[in-house]
């Protein structure tokens, strides 16, 4: 296939002069040490609008995420590396009892405790594939700034050199590809600059009042210690003044888009992030790149994120002969949603979206929290499946995080949830995979009390609880799938949108079957709706999928 044909098939509106451009590595001309690809995509928002979501992602519908790194070692929940430096915070109090004062035992020392001694990625990926996951995403770095791979540009502070001394991303990638599922990475480290500013603080009260935490220590402070010869500033990145209102612990959220008084990141910091991420892409060849950022990383303070996106898309065309990769970004405007796949964190759109999107959520906390396990507080498999059905009906995918313990295992409660999801998927997956939205996404009372999105999303669980009257629709070819969110107690299901004479479905209905068992169901079509008689319930009291022909 020649270049002109390729670009034509991609549907890209490319000027003739650009079509004749060589799709080649051009790192020398761009002035970066890491190999960068040129091609039809330029590092600008208008150019990135040529993007089209690949079919593999649109068909996959369900992915599983291992949001796993050194912050899982304390098993105390989210944002440990930031909040252990916030006097009085529950993480600070926990850290004081377990490890000591953060002026003496900082987060770098937590990393040293993390060994991942029981991690078996092949076993976990086999479990996740059995659960129906079509793609798997692994944490490549978090806001704590440790690269979980053999990182050329973070040579001391990566998981091969410290902590578990393992190539975590390499291990996940190998296991995912052995299971023949798509592999993605999530990148969060752009925000270390402001997120770790708490490490510059000191206690205001008590015996350590005024003693600085370890956020400003440097290489010279490590003599005779386990980190001798290493510079913690390569990890903490705190050689800069505090942002405005940095002691306001909620300010980090208002400064997430690099505004509202945040100290601007230095060029060196932005260039390092750029090269680290390009190295990650070139080294591990992920199918998906998830950014925990407003739009793209460091935007609008830097164009590093735009350069990463252009390289990633051009590289896919060069190496795979097609635009076959996905970037996830958050809080996107209308233009930006054409440039990548919009991700909604812990929430769902209230409408069927014109472009593919994704929700990311977790059955517990993003980082492993032992307290949730102790109180058996995870989301149920039924809640996860209902979320999946709702999201898919609106043209979305579900990326589900299963928290991993510091030692690399998941607990028995999590395993039972994953296995139950797998049983539902084996019985009903036909109504999920490879489907597309119908004329309407659904009906029922939950639609009348939907919760609006807030910032990245965060409307999960704030709407009305699903009942058997809440139905979600998708199509595949000539088949319409209708899934009731709950099994009706009387065994009778009424689908109002399919009433006799309703223009949404003017064709005659010849057959209705239960997807899970292929049982042919009795039905009648009245002015009230399609009235279906269900058999005796076998296993699942949720997400009853019907096949309508």
URDALIN-V572257 format. One line per field, one symbol per residue. ss: DSSP state (@ for helix, = for strand, . for the rest). phi: phi as a letter, one per 20 degrees, with the letter a starting at -180 (. if undefined). psi: psi as a letter, one per 30 degrees, with the letter a starting at -180 (. if undefined). Layout:
ss = ???
phi = ???
psi = ???
This chain:
ss = ..@@@@@@@@.....@@@@.....=.@@@@......=.......@@@@......@@@@@@.=====...@@@...=...@@@@......@@@@@@@@@........@@@@@@@.......@@@@@@@@@@....=======.....=..........=.........@@@@@@@@@@@...======.@@@@@@@@@@@@.==.....=..=.@@@..@@@@..........@@@@..............@@@@............@@@@@@@@@@@@@@@@@@...=======.........@@@@@@@@@@@@@@@@@.....=====.....@@@..=====...........======......=@@@@@......@@@@@@@@@@@@@..======..........@@@@@@@@@@@@@@@@@@@@....========.@@@@@....=..=.............======..========.....====@@@....@@@......===.....=..====..=====........=======.
phi = .efffgffffmeedggfffeffecfbfffendfefceeqfedfcfgfffffcfffgffefmccdcdecaffefflcoflffeefddgnfffgfffgfedofffdcefgffgfffdlfdfcfffffffffffofdbccdfeadffnefebfefdcfedbfeecmflcefffffffffffelcfdccdccfgeggefeggfeebfecnfdgneffefdfcgffegndfdgnddgffefldebfffglffefefgffdfemclnffffffffffffgfgffggffedlfebcedecfmdgmfefbegffffffffffffffedmaecccddcdleeffffeeaefddelacfecfefdgbbddbbfbegegcfffffeldfgfgffffgfgfffffdmdddddedgdfgfnddefffffffffgfffffecggedfmecfefcerbpfffecfdffclfqldfmeefffcfeedcdbcbmedddcdefcfffemddddffdfgnfffbfffedbccegfcmffdfbbdcfeqeddeefffeceecleedddd
psi = kleeeeeeefgkikleeeefkkilkheeffgkfkkkklafklhleeefffkkkleeeefeeklkkjikafffefhgalhefeffgjkfleeeeeeeeefakffejaeefeeffjfhfgkieeeeeeeeeffgkflkkkkelaffgkkhljkegifeilfeflbfhkjeeeeeeeeefefhlkklkkkfffgeeeegffffalkflafgkfjkagfglaeffgkflfgkfkjfffefhghllklkhffjfffeefgfghahgkkkkleeeeeeeeeeeeeeeeefhlfkjkkiljclkfkgflgeeeeeeeeeeeeeeeffgljglkkkllikleeffffakkkkkhlklgljkflklkkkllfblekkjeeeeeghglkleeeeeeeeeeeefggllkjkkjkklefgllleeeeeeeeeeeeeeeegfegekgllkaelfallffffhlklljcfchgkgfakkkaffjkkklljbgkkkkjkflkkeggkkkjefglkfkfeiflkkfkklkeffgkkkklljlffajjkklakkdekglijkkkk.
